[in-house]
């Protein structure tokens, strides 16, 4: 057992489950950022990322960290005058058989030094000169630089407009862990704001910025609370200036981009990219059921309906029933059909949570109609042949029954649709087990 502060109780062993399904027995010793240090019964130490554990394990660890029951830092770096006692005996570390993980140095993780304050240069200094981008108005550039504020009509840039505000008012509490006088200084609330990636990542509780949605962005909310509110930020030095709050608000409204004019999910004017626009939606709403196979408690868990959506190739491949994307035609694409069903329909996708937003559905529609390309620059030539003519030709050549060929192009009717049709007095039955066509028969009476 490693030395830890006697102020912290020793957590019991429990069964943890990795997101891939593997179960293992260990107990948590401490945490650092989003990495938790778990000790197995063989005394070996395992640093495990928070997001690689099951949701129940995440809740357990989050509760411990929020209640201050865990020390912060690599347990090999923590020390105290007294070692914790287990069963009334001192636990020695002199003969520890703990293996050093390959991704952590022998002397513990190397922490960054606290960021240095920028040197303020006198006005007119040669070293204060900033190159002007080609085509940029020099006067506007100088005005923006001297004031630190974007000029009218200028898009908000994270590095030039938002980060300087965070650096000036937030870094004293919210920066990456660093060493100070031999102690590891952690960001308050586990939230670091040093970089764009860290701002968008948020902390263990949640994200603090929702691109395009100011009302759902916690960062903006705490900046606009009443100063007497305990959650008001920043807690020292008074509130941000109204123009600074407006910069952060505009930045979120414009899509919380890294750079002014950069692409976001809401900005698809230059074409749809699978990786930038489509996959983030799939990853957030679909991969719980349609990820690649994984092992859980000794059983292999396959994606539902045999459909994996964890890569561009998998999406185009579809499943055993066929492709779910008809490139260039959203109306014939099963994927588009199931995400646009009535919210009460049992076949709507995703089945859990709210339906996709109108903006998200429009992205899928545009992506499919553009050819379901991996990158906007990829070439796609939509077939010009008439589908009915091609179908009839293939029937004549291959002697395939027309009803089978047409049936393959039909989406499977949902249970709700069949129930509604039955309530009209029709007898609705499947026409064949080989395709999705159905027979609807009505009585001859009025």
SETI-66646 format. One record per atom (N, C-alpha, C): residue in three letters; y, x, z. Coordinates in pm, whole numbers, plus 50000, padded with zeros to 5 digits. Layout:
REM SETI-66646
AlaYXZ/...
***
This chain:
REM SETI-66646
Unk498805008650000/Unk500005000050000/Unk501245008950000/Unk502215005149922/Unk503445012849913/Unk504375009550027/Unk505245019150059/Unk506215016950165/Unk507255006950123/Unk507494997050201/Unk508534987050174/Unk509264984350303/Unk510404978350292/Unk511194975550411/Unk510454965850502/Unk510494968450632/Unk509794959750725/Unk510484946150738/Unk511654944850676/Unk512344932050679/Unk511674921850588/Unk510824926450495/Unk510184917650400/Unk508714915750438/Unk508274903150439/Unk506874900250470/Unk505994904250353/Unk504734907650385/Unk503784911250280/Unk503224898350220/Unk503434896450091/Unk502964884350025/Unk501444884750010/Unk500784873150018/Unk499314872750008/Unk498854874649864/Unk497594878049849/Unk496994878949716/Unk496854864949658/Unk497044863649529/Unk496874850849461/Unk496434853749318/Unk495984843449250/Unk495554844949111/Unk496724842549018/Unk497074852548940/Unk498124851348839/Unk497464849248702/Unk498184842648615/Unk497684840148479/Unk498714844648378/Unk498304853448288/Unk499204858048183/Unk499384847148080/Unk500474847948003/Unk500744837747901/Unk499634837047797/Unk498894848047779/Unk497794848147682/Unk496514842247741/Unk496514839047871/Unk495374832447931/Unk494564840948027/Unk494784854248032/Unk494004862648121/Unk494414860248267/Unk493404858848355/Unk493654856748498/Unk493324869648574/Unk494114872548678/Unk493874884348759/Unk494424881848899/Unk493844888748996/Unk494224887049137/Unk495134898549179/Unk496254895049238/Unk497214905249282/Unk498204898849378/Unk499084907149432/Unk500174902049514/Unk501454909149472/Unk502554902149485/Unk503834907549439/Unk504454915949550/Unk504974927649511/Unk505604936749607/Unk507124936249598/Unk507654936549475/Unk509094936849456/Unk509394933249312/Unk510674933049277/Unk511044930549139/Unk512304938349105/Unk512504940048976/Unk513674947248927/Unk514044941248793/Unk515214934548788/Unk515574927548665/Unk514594916248643/Unk513914916248527/Unk512914906048498/Unk511504911948500/Unk511344923148568/Unk510024929248584/Unk509584928048730/Unk508374922448752/Unk507834921048886/Unk506684931048904/Unk506664937449019/Unk505644947449047/Unk504524940949128/Unk503334940249068/Unk502174933849130/Unk501154944549168/Unk500564943049288/Unk499554952249336/Unk498194945349338/Unk497214951049268/Unk495864945649267/Unk495134949849394/Unk493934944349415/Unk493184947349535/Unk492684961849537/Unk492644968149419/Unk492244982149415/Unk493424991649437/Unk494554986149484/Unk495764993649518/Unk496524998649395/Unk496144994349278/Unk496864998549158/Unk498094989749137/Unk499144995749086/Unk500414988749066/Unk500584985048919/Unk501024972848895/Unk501214968248759/Unk502604961948745/Unk503494967948665/Unk504784961548637/Unk504574950948529/Unk504864938548560/Unk504594927448468/Unk505904920248434/Unk506264919048305/Unk507464911548267/Unk507324896848307/Unk508404891248354/Unk508444877348401/Unk507974867648294/Unk508414869748168/Unk508104860148062/Unk506684861348010/Unk505874870648065/Unk504484871848022/Unk503534865048121/Unk504084857248212/Unk503274850048310/Unk503364835148286/Unk502414827748340/Unk502394813148322/Unk503584806848393/Unk503864794348356/Unk505024787448414/Unk504904785648565/Unk503674783148614/Unk503494781548759/Unk503754794748831/Unk503304805948771/Unk503574819048830/Unk505064822148827/Unk505724818348719/Unk507174820548709/Unk507914813048818/Unk507494800548843/Unk508134792648950/Unk507924799149086/Unk506714804149109/Unk506394810749235/Unk507264823149256/Unk507364831449153/Unk508154843749164/Unk509644840749174/Unk510094830649099/Unk511504827149103/Unk511904822349242/Unk511014814449306/Unk511314809449441/Unk511394820949540/Unk510464830649529/Unk510484842049620/Unk511764850049605/Unk512164852549479/Unk513354860749455/Unk514614853649498/Unk514694840449474/Unk515884832949511/Unk516054831849662/Unk514934831649735/Unk514994830649881/Unk515104844349947/Unk515184854849865/Unk515354868249918/Unk514144873649991/Unk512954868949953/Unk511734873250020/Unk511164885949961/Unk511744890649850/Unk511214902549784/Unk512264913649782/Unk511854926049807/Unk512794937249791/Unk513074939449643/Unk514204945349613/Unk514614947749475/Unk514424962449443/Unk513754965249333/Unk513564978949288/Unk512094982449274/Unk511844993849213/Unk510494999049197/Unk509955002449335/Unk508804996749375/Unk508304999149512/Unk508045013849541/Unk507805021949435/Unk507595036149459/Unk508875043249498/Unk510015036849473/Unk511305042849508/Unk511825037749642/Unk511235026449687/Unk511675020749814/Unk511055028649929/Unk511795030550034/Unk511275037850150/Unk511895032450278/Unk511205034450386/Unk511715030550519/Unk511075039550623/Unk511605039150739/Unk511095047750845/Unk509725043050893/Unk509475029950881/Unk508195024750926/Unk507495018150809/Unk506205020150798/Unk505435013550693/Unk504975000050743/Unk504774990250654/Unk504324976950696/Unk502924977650753/Unk502644968950845/Unk501324968650908/Unk500514957150852/Unk499254960050832/Unk498344949850784/Unk497124949850875/Unk496834938050934/Unk495744936951031/Unk495974946051152/Unk497254948451186/Unk497584956151304/Unk497474971051287/Unk497194976251167/Unk497054990451147/Unk498084995251047/Unk498465007951064/Unk499395013950969/Unk498695015650835/Unk499405012750727/Unk498845014450595/Unk499395027250537/Unk498545036650508/Unk498975049850462/Unk499095050250312/Unk500005058550264/Unk500185060250121/Unk499775074050076/Unk499265082250167/Unk498955096050133/Unk497795097150036/Unk496875087050039/Unk495715087749952/Unk495715076149853/Unk496895072249810/Unk496985061049717/Unk496335064549584/Unk495535055049535/Unk494855057149406/Unk495575049949294/Unk496825046249320/Unk497585038549222/Unk497805046649095/Unk497535040348981/Unk497775046748853/Unk499225044748814/Unk499815054748753/Unk501175053748705/Unk501175047248567/Unk501805035748549/Unk501855029648417/Unk502505038948317/Unk502025038148194/Unk502505047248091/Unk503965044948057/Unk504415032448073/Unk505785029448031/Unk506815031548140/Unk506405037348255/Unk507355040148363/Unk507235054848400/Unk508325062448405/Unk508265076548441/Unk507645078448579/Unk507105090648604/Unk506455093548731/Unk507385091948850/Unk508655094648829/Unk509595093848940/Unk510365080748942/Unk509775070448878/Unk510415057448878/Unk511285055548755/Unk511755043348729/Unk512545040548611/Unk513895047448616/Unk514335051948503/Unk515645058248496/Unk516705047648478/Unk517625047048567/Unk518665036948563/Unk519915042648500/Unk520615034148431/Unk521855038348368/Unk522955040048471/Unk523855049148443/Unk525005050748530/Unk525955039148506/Unk526755035548606/Unk527695024548585/Unk528645027848471/Unk528985017848391/Unk529855020548276/Unk531205026048319/Unk531675035648244/Unk532965041648274/Unk534085032748222/Unk535175032548298/Unk536315024648256/Unk536965031148134/Unk537395022648042/Unk538015028047922/Unk539365034447955/Unk539615045547889/Unk540875052447909/Unk541975045047832/Unk543035041947902/Unk544145035147836/Unk545105045647779/Unk545285045147650/Unk546145054847582/Unk547555049147567/Unk548525057947573/Unk549905053247561/Unk550155047747421/Unk551085038647414/Unk551415032347287/Unk551935042947189/Unk551395042747069/Unk551805052246967/Unk550965064746964/Unk550035066247058/Unk549185078047061/Unk548325078646935/Unk548115090746884/Unk547285092446765/Unk545865087546792/Unk545375090046916/Unk543995086446950/Unk543825071446971/Unk544935064246979/Unk544855049746993/Unk544805042846857/Unk544845050646751/Unk544845045046616/Unk543495038646586/Unk543515026946530/Unk542285020046491/Unk542285018046340/Unk541235022646271/Unk541165020746125/Unk541195005946089/Unk541855002945980/Unk541964989245932/Unk540884986745826/Unk540184975545838/Unk539154972245741/Unk539774969445605/Unk539014972145501/Unk539474969945365/Unk539814955145346/Unk541004952345300/Unk541424938645276/Unk542044931745395/Unk542094938545511/Unk542664932645631/Unk544164935245638/Unk544904925345684/Unk546344926645697/Unk546654936345810/Unk547274947945782/Unk547554957845888/Unk548404952146000/Unk549374943645967/Unk550254938146069/Unk549484929346167/Unk548554921046112/Unk547774912346198/Unk546824920646284/Unk546284931346226/Unk545354939946301/Unk546064946546417/Unk547274951746394/Unk548034958246501/Unk548404948246608/Unk548814936246566/Unk549194925846662/Unk548014922046750/Unk546844920646686/Unk545654916846763/Unk545254927946859/Unk545384940446816/Unk544974951746898/Unk545894953147019/Unk547194951946997/Unk548134954047106/Unk548044942947211/Unk547784930747166/Unk547724919547261/Unk546324917547317/Unk545324922647245/Unk543944920447286/Unk543484906347260/Unk544304898547191/Unk544004884547163/Unk543844882447013/Unk542974873146973/Unk542864870146830/Unk544114862846782/Unk544504865846660/Unk545674859146606/Unk545264845346555/Unk546224837046524/Unk545944823446479/Unk545074823446354/Unk544014815546359/Unk543134814546245/Unk542064825246236/Unk542114835146327/Unk541134846046324/Unk539884842046401/Unk538674843446341/Unk537434840246411/Unk537264849246534/Unk536564844046634/Unk536354851546757/Unk535224861646737/Unk535484874046777/Unk534504884746767/Unk534084888646909/Unk532764889146935/Unk532304891947071/Unk532794905447121/Unk532604915847040/Unk532934929347085/Unk534434931247105/Unk535244925547017/Unk536704927647022/Unk537434918047113/Unk536894905947131/Unk537644895747205/Unk536984891447335/Unk535664889347334/Unk534974884147452/Unk534584895347549/Unk533964905947497/Unk533484916647584/Unk534604923147667/Unk535814925547611/Unk536884931247695/Unk537224922547816/Unk537134909347802/Unk537394900347915/Unk536304901948021/Unk535044901947975/Unk533924903648067/Unk533994917148137/Unk534344927348061/Unk534414940948117/Unk535484941848225/Unk536594935148203/Unk537714935948296/Unk537494927648423/Unk536824916048408/Unk536754906648520/Unk535344904248576/Unk534294908448504/Unk532944904548545/Unk532004916248574/Unk532304928048517/Unk531354939148527/Unk531154944148670/Unk532104941948758/Unk531954946948895/Unk530754940448964/Unk530374928648919/Unk529224921748980/Unk528064919848882/Unk528364919648754/Unk527334915748655/Unk527154926548549/Unk526504937448588/Unk526154947748492/Unk524724952348518/Unk524144959448422/Unk522764963948435/Unk522584972348561/Unk521354972548618/Unk521104980548739/Unk521504995148720/Unk522085001048823/Unk522465015148817/Unk522355021348955/Unk522285034648958/Unk522165042049084/Unk523535044749143/Unk523665042849275/Unk524905045949345/Unk524535051049483/Unk524805063849506/Unk524505070249635/Unk523035068449674/Unk522155069549573/Unk520725068449600/Unk520205054349611/Unk521075044449594/Unk520665030349600/Unk520745024149461/Unk519835014749437/Unk519855007549310/Unk520714995149324/Unk521774994549247/Unk522674983049251/Unk522234973149142/Unk521844961249184/Unk521384950949093/Unk522524941349059/Unk522504935248939/Unk523534925248907/Unk523364912848992/Unk524454907049035/Unk524394894949117/Unk523774883649036/Unk522944875749105/Unk522234864449044/Unk521324868848930/Unk521044881948924/Unk520174887048818/Unk520794885948680/Unk522114884348674/Unk522794882148546/Unk523624894348508/Unk523264900948400/Unk524034912248347/Unk524764907748221/Unk526004912348208/Unk526844908048095/Unk527354919948016/Unk526624931348021/Unk527094943547954/Unk527104942447803/Unk526134935347748/Unk525974934847603/Unk525814920547556/Unk525934918847426/Unk525764905547366/Unk524374900147397/Unk523344908847384/Unk521964904647407/Unk521764899747551/Unk522374906847648/Unk522224902947788/Unk522964889947818/Unk524124888047757/Unk524864875547777/Unk524044863647726/Unk523444865147607/Unk522684854147549/Unk521344852147622/Unk520834862747687/Unk519554861847759/Unk519694854047888/Unk520834855547957/Unk521034848648083/Unk520274855448196/Unk519744847548290/Unk518984853248401/Unk517694845448420/Unk517034847348534/Unk515764840648557/Unk515914825548565/Unk517094820648604/Unk517294806348617/Unk517404799548481/Unk518164805548391/Unk518364799048261/Unk519324807548179/Unk519594802948058/Unk520624809147977/Unk521984804448029/Unk523034811947999/Unk524384808148044/Unk525274804447926/Unk524764806347805/Unk525514802847685/Unk524604795247590/Unk525054783447545/Unk524354775947442/Unk525244775947318/Unk524824783047215/Unk525644784447094/Unk526034770847038/Unk527354768947020/Unk527854756646961/Unk528054745247059/Unk527674746947185/Unk527754735947283/Unk528444740947410/Unk529744738447420/Unk530514743047537/Unk530074735647663/Unk529814722547651/Unk529454714547767/Unk528154719247831/Unk527254725447751/Unk525964729947802/Unk525964744847833/Unk527124751047830/Unk527234765447855/Unk527754767847996/Unk526864772748083/Unk527194774848224/Unk528314785048241/Unk528384794848152/Unk529424805048161/Unk530814798648157/Unk531024789548064/Unk532324782948053/Unk532554773648172/Unk531484767248220/Unk531624757748331/Unk532164764548456/Unk531584776248494/Unk532014782748618/Unk533424788548606/Unk533874791048483/Unk535234796248464/Unk536284785448478/Unk535864772848465/Unk536824761748466/Unk536704752848589/Unk535904757148688/Unk535794749548813/Unk537084750848895/Unk537204742348995/Unk538324743449088/Unk538164756349167/Unk539254763149195/Unk539194776149264/Unk538574775149403/Unk538554763249463/Unk537954761549595/Unk536444759749587/Unk535934757949466/Unk534494756049448/Unk533764769349473/Unk532644768649545/Unk531884780849578/Unk531344787749453/Unk531154780349344/Unk530584786149223/Unk531654790849124/Unk532924789749163/Unk534004793849073/Unk533914808749042/Unk534114812248915/Unk534084826148871/Unk535344829548792/Unk535814842148807/Unk535334852548899/Unk535804849649041/Unk535014853549143/Unk535374850149281/Unk536544858149335/Unk536864869249271/Unk537954877649317/Unk538984879549206/Unk540234881149247/Unk541284884349151/Unk541914872549081/Unk541564860349123/Unk542164848749061/Unk541454844648933/Unk541784832948881/Unk541104827848760/Unk541514835548635/Unk540734834048531/Unk541094839848402/Unk542344832848349/Unk543074839648264/Unk544224833548201/Unk543744822348108/Unk544544811948090/Unk544144800848001/Unk543744805747863/Unk544474815747810/Unk544134820547676/Unk542804827947675/Unk542424834147789/Unk541124840847796/Unk539994830647800/Unk540184820047878/Unk539194809347883/Unk539044803047746/Unk540174801447675/Unk540134795447542/Unk539374804247444/Unk539474817447458/Unk538724826647371/Unk537224824547389/Unk536784823847515/Unk535354821847541/Unk534904808147492/Unk535754798047509/Unk535414784747461/Unk535294784547309/Unk536264790747240/Unk536214791147094/Unk535014799147045/Unk534694810047116/Unk533544818247077/Unk532254810047082/Unk532084802147187/Unk530884793747200/Unk530884783047091/Unk532034776547069/Unk532124766046968/Unk531824771346828/Unk532194783846803/Unk531964789746671/Unk530544794946654/Unk529694792746754/Unk528304796546741/Unk527894808246826/Unk528784813146915/Unk528464824447003/Unk527874836046923/Unk528594840046818/Unk528104850646729/Unk528424864446785/Unk527614873946742/Unk527884887846779/Unk529144892946712/Unk529284889846585/Unk530474894046510/Unk531084882146441/Unk532394882346422/Unk533094871546356/Unk532534869846215/Unk532134857546183/Unk531574855146050/Unk530094857346042/Unk529454861746154/Unk528024864046152/Unk527254851046140/Unk525994852046102/Unk525174840246079/Unk524604835046211/Unk524534821846224/Unk523874815546338/Unk523064803846284/Unk522384797046374/Unk521594785646331/Unk522474775046266/Unk523704773746316/Unk524594763646261/Unk525274768146133/Unk525174780846098/Unk525834786045979/Unk524784789945876/Unk524584781045779/Unk523564783445677/Unk524154782045538/Unk525454784545528/Unk526134782645399/Unk525654792445294/Unk525124803845336/Unk524654813845240/Unk523164812945214/Unk522554801945252/Unk521124800245233/Unk520394800945365/Unk519194795045367/Unk518414794545490/Unk517454806245497/Unk517454812845611/Unk516514823645637/Unk515444818545733/Unk514174820645700/Unk513104816145789/Unk513234822445927/Unk513504835445933/Unk513544842646060/Unk514794839446142/Unk515924837046076/Unk517174834746149/Unk517394820046183/Unk516914810846098/Unk517234796746117/Unk516034788046154/Unk514894790246089/Unk513754781346107/Unk512864785746224/Unk512494798546229/Unk511554802946331/Unk512074801146473/Unk513384803346503/Unk513834800746641/Unk513554786446686/Unk513634776746595/Unk513334762846631/Unk511844761246654/Unk511024766846565/Unk509564766146580/Unk509124772846710/Unk509714784446738/Unk509344791946858/Unk509664784046984/Unk510774776846982/Unk511224769447100/Unk510464756347118/Unk510084749647007/Unk509554736147016/Unk508094734546973/Unk507514744346906/Unk506184742146845/Unk505084751546891/Unk505424763646934/Unk504404773646959/Unk503544770847081/Unk503954761847169/Unk503094758247282/Unk501774752447234/Unk501824745247122/Unk500614739047067/Unk500114745946941/Unk501004752646870/Unk500644758246739/Unk500854773346732/Unk500474780246841/Unk500514794846839/Unk499164800246794/Unk499064813246786/Unk497804819446747/Unk496774817646859/Unk495464818046828/Unk494414816146930/Unk494544826247044/Unk494244821947166/Unk494254830847282/Unk493144826847377/Unk492804835847469/Unk491704833547563/Unk492284828947696/Unk491714818047751/Unk492154812747880/Unk490914809047960/Unk490764815648076/Unk489614813348164/Unk488294814848088/Unk488234824848002/Unk487014827547929/Unk486804819047805/Unk487724809647778/Unk487614800947661/Unk488694804447560/Unk488344803747434/Unk489324806247328/Unk490064793447296/Unk491354793647314/Unk492204781947287/Unk492764783147145/Unk492394773747061/Unk492854773846922/Unk494084764946906/Unk494904767446806/Unk496074758746785/Unk495644744546750/Unk496404734946796/Unk496074720946769/Unk496074718246619/Unk495114709946579/Unk494934706246438/Unk494634718346350/Unk494274729646415/Unk494004741746338/Unk495214747346268/Unk496394743446317/Unk497644747446251/Unk498394757446337/Unk498524769646287/Unk499314779946355/Unk500654781446285/Unk501714782646365/Unk503064783646308/Unk503774796246358/Unk502994806346397/Unk503584818146459/Unk504084828546360/Unk503974825846231/Unk504484835246131/Unk504844827646004/Unk505604834045918/Unk505984827845791/Unk504744824845708/Unk503794834345704/Unk502584832445625/Unk501754820845678/Unk501694819445811/Unk500914808645871/Unk501524794945839/Unk502844794045839/Unk503504781345808/Unk503184777045664/Unk503254786545571/Unk502974783045431/Unk501484780245409/Unk500624786445488/Unk499184784545471/Unk498744770645511/Unk499354765245617/Unk498944752045664/Unk497654752745743/Unk496794742345729/Unk495504742145798/Unk494404737845703/Unk493254734045758/Unk492124730345674/Unk492404717945591/Unk493294709345637/Unk493634697245562/Unk494514700145441/Unk495154711745442/Unk495994715345329/Unk497324721145374/Unk498194723545278/Unk499504729045308/Unk500404718345370/Unk501324722845454/Unk502274713445517/Unk503654714745455/Unk503804724145363/Unk505074726345294/Unk504854725145144/Unk505584716345080/Unk505614715644934/Unk506934722044892/Unk506874734644856/Unk508084742444831/Unk508954735744725/Unk510214733144762/Unk511154726944671/Unk511234711844684/Unk510374705744767/Unk510364691044779/Unk510094687144923/Unk511144684144998/Unk510974680845139/Unk510254667545158/Unk510414658045064/Unk509794644945078/Unk508274645745071/Unk507754655745002/Unk506304657344989/Unk505734667145092/Unk506564671845183/Unk506144681645282/Unk505784674745414/Unk504524676445453/Unk504044669945577/Unk504864674245698/Unk505264686945702/Unk506054691745815/Unk507334683645830/Unk508014681045719/Unk509264673445726/Unk508994658945764/Unk507884653445715/Unk507554639445745/Unk507364637345894/Unk506604646245959/Unk506274643946100/Unk507444646446194/Unk508434654246151/Unk509594656546239/Unk510664645946219/Unk510464637146121/Unk511464626646094/Unk510904612646119/Unk509734611646183/Unk509174598546217/Unk510034591946325/Unk509814579046344/Unk510504571746449/Unk510154577746585/Unk511124579146676/Unk510834585146808/Unk509704578346883/Unk509464565446856/Unk508384558246925/Unk507034560346858/Unk507014566646744/Unk505764568946672/Unk504944579646745/Unk503674576746768/Unk502824586146842/Unk502544598746763/Unk502834598846634/Unk502564610446550/Unk503774619646533/Unk504904615946595/Unk506104624146576/Unk505914638046636/Unk506514647646572/Unk506464661346621/Unk507884666546644/Unk508084674446752/Unk507114677646857/Unk506844665546947/Unk505614664447002/Unk505264652647081/Unk505914652347218/Unk506374664047266/Unk507004664647398/Unk508484667947386/Unk509254663047480/Unk510694665847477/Unk511394656947377/Unk512674659347357/Unk513454651547263/Unk513094655147120/Unk513304645647027/Unk513094648946885/Unk514074659946843/Unk513774666246731/Unk514694676346680/Unk516044669846650/Unk517094677446662/Unk518434672346635/Unk518624670446485/Unk519644662946450/Unk519944660746308/Unk520234673846238/Unk520914683046308/Unk521234696046249/Unk519964704246223/Unk519024703746318/Unk517774711146301/Unk516944705446186/Unk516894692146178/Unk516154685746069/Unk516784689245935/Unk518104689645931/Unk518794693045806/Unk518474707445765/Unk518324716245863/Unk517964730145831/Unk516584730645765/Unk515614723245820/Unk514274722845760/Unk514344717145619/Unk515104706445602/Unk515224700145471/Unk515794709945369/Unk516904716545406/Unk517534725945314/Unk516614737745285/Unk515914742445390/Unk515004753845372/Unk513884750545273/Unk513284738745289/Unk512194734745199/Unk512704732845057/Unk513834725945043/Unk514384723444909/Unk514804736344839/Unk515174746444918/Unk515524759444858/Unk514294767644820/Unk513114762244854/Unk511884769144817/Unk511134774744935/Unk511544771045059/Unk510864776045180/Unk510714791145172/Unk511814797945143/Unk511784812445125/Unk511864819545261/Unk511304831745263/Unk511364839645385/Unk512784844745407/Unk513434848945300/Unk514814853645306/Unk515624846445197/Unk516904843545222/Unk517704836445122/Unk517764843544987/Unk517634856844988/Unk517744864444863/Unk516464864044780/Unk515374858944838/Unk514124858144762/Unk514264848544645/Unk513514851344539/Unk513544842744421/Unk512534831444435/Unk512934819744388/Unk512014808244384/Unk512394799444266/Unk511444797444178/Unk511644788844062/Unk510844776144083/Unk511554765144101/Unk510894752444124/Unk510174747943998/Unk508894744244007/Unk508144739843888/Unk508834728143820/Unk508924728943687/Unk509594718343611/Unk508624707943558/Unk507294710743571/Unk506314701343518/Unk506344688343596/Unk506084677543525/Unk506014664543588/Unk504734663643669/Unk504834660043796/Unk503664660243884/Unk502604650443839/Unk503014638643790/Unk502044628643748/Unk501294633543625/Unk502034639843531/Unk501404644943410/Unk500404655943444/Unk500804664743537/Unk499894675343578/Unk498654669543643/Unk498834659343728/Unk497704653143796/Unk496734647043696/Unk497254639443599/Unk496394633043500/Unk495674643343415/Unk496374654243380/Unk495754664743301/Unk494604671143376/Unk494834673843507/Unk493774680043586/Unk492594670643603/Unk492864657543608/Unk491774647843618/Unk490924648143493/Unk491604648443377/Unk490874648543251/Unk490054661143235/Unk490644672643277/Unk489954685343261/Unk488814687043361/Unk489064683743486/Unk488064686043590/Unk487194673943619/Unk487534662443560/Unk486784650143581/Unk486734646543730/Unk487874648643797/Unk488014644943937/Unk488504630643944/Unk487904622144026/Unk488374608244038/Unk489874607844071/Unk490584599643999/Unk492034598644019/Unk492374594544161/Unk491564585544221/Unk491854580844356/Unk491774592444456/Unk490834601944434/Unk490744613444524/Unk491934622644507/Unk492374624544383/Unk493504633444358/Unk494784627844417/Unk495014614844397/Unk496224608644450/Unk496184608044603/Unk494994606044658/Unk494874604944803/Unk495254617644875/Unk495044629044810/Unk495374641744874/Unk496874643744889/Unk497654636244811/Unk499104638044815/Unk499764628544914/Unk498954620444983/Unk499514610845077/Unk499444616145220/Unk500504613545295/Unk500504617245435/Unk499634607445513/Unk499014612245619/Unk498154603745699/Unk498984593245772/Unk498644580345758/Unk499414570045828/Unk499194571145978/Unk500254568846053/Unk500144569846198/Unk499504557346256/Unk499044558546380/Unk498444547046448/Unk499444535646460/Unk500704539346486/Unk501744529046499/Unk501934521446369/Unk501944528646256/Unk502104522146126/Unk500944512546097/Unk499734516846131/Unk498564508246109/Unk498634495846197/Unk499054497546323/Unk499164486046414/Unk500214476146365/Unk501354481346317/Unk502404472446266/Unk501904464746144/Unk501184471646054/Unk500654464945935/Unk499634454345974/Unk498824457146075/Unk497804447646118/Unk498434434946175/Unk499584436446242/Unk500244424846303/Unk500794415246198/Unk500914419546074/Unk501394410645968/Unk500274401745915/Unk499044403745966/Unk497914395745920/Unk497004403145825/Unk497294415745801/Unk496484423445707/Unk495304429745779/Unk494204431245706/Unk493064438745756/Unk493184452845699/Unk493524462345785/Unk493814476045741/Unk492644485045778/Unk492044491345676/Unk490914500245700/Unk491044512545611/Unk490454523845656/Unk490474535945572/Unk489684533445444/Unk490164539045334/Unk489494537345206/Unk488414547845187/Unk488644559845244/Unk487674570645229/Unk487884580745339/Unk486834587845377/Unk486954598345478/Unk487484611145417/Unk487574611845283/Unk487984624145216/Unk489484625245198/Unk490214614145215/Unk491664614645198/Unk492334604245286/Unk493644602845273/Unk494424594545366/Unk494734580645312/Unk494144576645200/Unk494434563245146/Unk493794552445234/Unk494454540845243/Unk493934529745322/Unk493894517145236/Unk493094507545279/Unk492994494645211/Unk493654484145300/Unk494504476245245/Unk495154465245318/Unk494824452145249/Unk494054443445317/Unk493624430845259/Unk494274419245335/Unk494734409245259/Unk495374397545317/Unk494534385245287/Unk494574375745379/Unk493844363145354/Unk494544355545244/Unk493814346245181/Unk494394338645069/Unk495244326745115/Unk495254324345246/Unk496024313145297/Unk497514316045299/Unk498344305945323/Unk499814307845328/Unk500204317845433/
***
